Amino acid sequence: MPTVPVNIPGASYNIQINPGMLRDLGNQISSLTRSRKVCIVTDSLVGPLYVHVVEEALRESAFTVIS
């Protein structure tokens, strides 16, 4: 899976890029935490394009979603 490293003052992280990755988001987050509550924070440009896919993927993995 391709990754893009991001380095900003005080932090660094990798962004993973993979086709269909949003549909697997619930499984990915489940491997990182035992919490079953998530909050989606987005904006008026990205939200309308992707929030429904993200919410569905999270709910299918038994997350309670707040957006």
ChimeraX commands (.cxc) that place a marker at each C-alpha (Angstrom):
marker #1 position 0.00,0.00,0.00 radius 0.5
marker #1 position 1.54,3.34,-0.99 radius 0.5
marker #1 position 2.15,5.82,1.81 radius 0.5
marker #1 position 2.85,9.54,1.80 radius 0.5
marker #1 position 4.98,10.77,4.71 radius 0.5
marker #1 position 3.87,14.05,6.27 radius 0.5
marker #1 position 6.28,16.01,8.41 radius 0.5
marker #1 position 5.10,19.17,10.10 radius 0.5
marker #1 position 6.63,21.04,13.03 radius 0.5
marker #1 position 6.02,18.96,16.13 radius 0.5
marker #1 position 4.52,15.92,14.39 radius 0.5
marker #1 position 4.93,13.41,11.62 radius 0.5
marker #1 position 2.66,10.70,10.25 radius 0.5
marker #1 position 2.00,8.64,7.14 radius 0.5
marker #1 position -1.05,8.83,4.89 radius 0.5
marker #1 position -1.95,5.46,3.36 radius 0.5
marker #1 position -3.40,5.36,-0.13 radius 0.5
marker #1 position -5.34,2.35,-1.38 radius 0.5
marker #1 position -8.39,1.90,-3.65 radius 0.5
marker #1 position -11.46,0.98,-1.60 radius 0.5
marker #1 position -9.77,1.89,1.66 radius 0.5
marker #1 position -12.74,3.87,2.99 radius 0.5
marker #1 position -14.99,0.81,2.82 radius 0.5
marker #1 position -12.54,-1.04,5.09 radius 0.5
marker #1 position -12.18,1.83,7.55 radius 0.5
marker #1 position -14.13,0.11,10.33 radius 0.5
marker #1 position -11.77,-2.87,10.32 radius 0.5
marker #1 position -8.74,-0.61,10.26 radius 0.5
marker #1 position -9.92,1.46,13.22 radius 0.5
marker #1 position -10.96,-1.68,15.14 radius 0.5
marker #1 position -7.36,-2.82,15.03 radius 0.5
marker #1 position -6.26,0.44,16.70 radius 0.5
marker #1 position -8.77,0.85,19.54 radius 0.5
marker #1 position -11.35,-0.98,21.63 radius 0.5
marker #1 position -13.61,2.07,21.67 radius 0.5
marker #1 position -16.81,1.70,19.67 radius 0.5
marker #1 position -17.57,5.42,19.37 radius 0.5
marker #1 position -16.14,7.63,16.64 radius 0.5
marker #1 position -16.63,11.22,15.58 radius 0.5
marker #1 position -16.25,12.26,11.97 radius 0.5
marker #1 position -14.85,15.75,11.45 radius 0.5
marker #1 position -14.90,17.05,7.90 radius 0.5
marker #1 position -15.61,20.17,5.87 radius 0.5
marker #1 position -18.18,21.32,3.33 radius 0.5
marker #1 position -16.11,20.09,0.38 radius 0.5
marker #1 position -14.95,16.63,1.49 radius 0.5
marker #1 position -17.94,15.69,3.66 radius 0.5
marker #1 position -20.58,15.51,0.92 radius 0.5
marker #1 position -18.28,13.34,-1.19 radius 0.5
marker #1 position -17.24,10.75,1.39 radius 0.5
marker #1 position -19.08,10.97,4.71 radius 0.5
marker #1 position -21.81,8.49,3.75 radius 0.5
marker #1 position -19.30,5.82,2.72 radius 0.5
marker #1 position -17.30,6.37,5.91 radius 0.5
marker #1 position -20.40,6.28,8.15 radius 0.5
marker #1 position -21.63,3.07,6.54 radius 0.5
marker #1 position -18.26,1.35,6.86 radius 0.5
marker #1 position -18.00,2.31,10.52 radius 0.5
marker #1 position -21.55,1.24,11.38 radius 0.5
marker #1 position -21.01,-2.11,9.66 radius 0.5
marker #1 position -18.11,-2.62,12.09 radius 0.5
marker #1 position -20.39,-1.85,15.10 radius 0.5
marker #1 position -19.21,1.70,15.71 radius 0.5
marker #1 position -21.49,4.42,16.99 radius 0.5
marker #1 position -20.91,7.35,14.65 radius 0.5
marker #1 position -21.21,11.03,15.51 radius 0.5
marker #1 position -20.87,13.48,12.65 radius 0.5
marker link #1:1,2 radius 0.2
marker link #1:2,3 radius 0.2
marker link #1:3,4 radius 0.2
marker link #1:4,5 radius 0.2
marker link #1:5,6 radius 0.2
marker link #1:6,7 radius 0.2
marker link #1:7,8 radius 0.2
marker link #1:8,9 radius 0.2
marker link #1:9,10 radius 0.2
marker link #1:10,11 radius 0.2
marker link #1:11,12 radius 0.2
marker link #1:12,13 radius 0.2
marker link #1:13,14 radius 0.2
marker link #1:14,15 radius 0.2
marker link #1:15,16 radius 0.2
marker link #1:16,17 radius 0.2
marker link #1:17,18 radius 0.2
marker link #1:18,19 radius 0.2
marker link #1:19,20 radius 0.2
marker link #1:20,21 radius 0.2
marker link #1:21,22 radius 0.2
marker link #1:22,23 radius 0.2
marker link #1:23,24 radius 0.2
marker link #1:24,25 radius 0.2
marker link #1:25,26 radius 0.2
marker link #1:26,27 radius 0.2
marker link #1:27,28 radius 0.2
marker link #1:28,29 radius 0.2
marker link #1:29,30 radius 0.2
marker link #1:30,31 radius 0.2
marker link #1:31,32 radius 0.2
marker link #1:32,33 radius 0.2
marker link #1:33,34 radius 0.2
marker link #1:34,35 radius 0.2
marker link #1:35,36 radius 0.2
marker link #1:36,37 radius 0.2
marker link #1:37,38 radius 0.2
marker link #1:38,39 radius 0.2
marker link #1:39,40 radius 0.2
marker link #1:40,41 radius 0.2
marker link #1:41,42 radius 0.2
marker link #1:42,43 radius 0.2
marker link #1:43,44 radius 0.2
marker link #1:44,45 radius 0.2
marker link #1:45,46 radius 0.2
marker link #1:46,47 radius 0.2
marker link #1:47,48 radius 0.2
marker link #1:48,49 radius 0.2
marker link #1:49,50 radius 0.2
marker link #1:50,51 radius 0.2
marker link #1:51,52 radius 0.2
marker link #1:52,53 radius 0.2
marker link #1:53,54 radius 0.2
marker link #1:54,55 radius 0.2
marker link #1:55,56 radius 0.2
marker link #1:56,57 radius 0.2
marker link #1:57,58 radius 0.2
marker link #1:58,59 radius 0.2
marker link #1:59,60 radius 0.2
marker link #1:60,61 radius 0.2
marker link #1:61,62 radius 0.2
marker link #1:62,63 radius 0.2
marker link #1:63,64 radius 0.2
marker link #1:64,65 radius 0.2
marker link #1:65,66 radius 0.2
marker link #1:66,67 radius 0.2
view
